Amino acid sequence: MTQSPYVLVLFYSRHGSVSEMAKHIARGINKVNGMEAMIRQVPDVSDTTKMASPALPENGSPYCTLEELAGCSGLAIGSPSYFGSMAAPLKHFIDQTSTLWMTGQLIDKPACGFTSASTMHGGQEQCIHSMMTPLLHHGMLWLGLPYKNKELISTQSGGTPYGASHLANSTYEISLTSDEKVLCEAQGKRLAETALKLKK
């Protein structure tokens, strides 16, 4: 059976807010006929960079494989912002993608980023930049969030033109504001629409 075209929503989430964002991005993707969302996470790594999680996650989305990344029509990539950069587990996964780079399997596919931090100036935009850089090396096409999404102007929480973001009131706060939800869905929808156009 042939796999339907899909947009991969790939993320690492420690306390749940990035996982929650991934669900809303997937909702936006699934609004586009002819494209579906595939949600995947990456496992934790230990301080010696060995996988520190079980082979299968105890809850949430399955772990991503390189085959699932290679087969996607588009990619939404998400991470908490750690000092203005993506989390180590996500970077560790990306560092394993050299074979995809050498064979050009992600070239000309659209991508976007999303992030969460617990302070207003927690490096959200820089974190998105850190996820964008390796994907540009892969030849992917980066999509931000245009200001036609009026929530970018009205938001008192997360949201950037570089990609969707969430401002958590505390480390363990995972509920998104209505503006953040709308922006996540808008980003997913735009990504799926672009992926569909590029497949034609």
Disulfide bonds with the S-S distance in Angstrom:
none
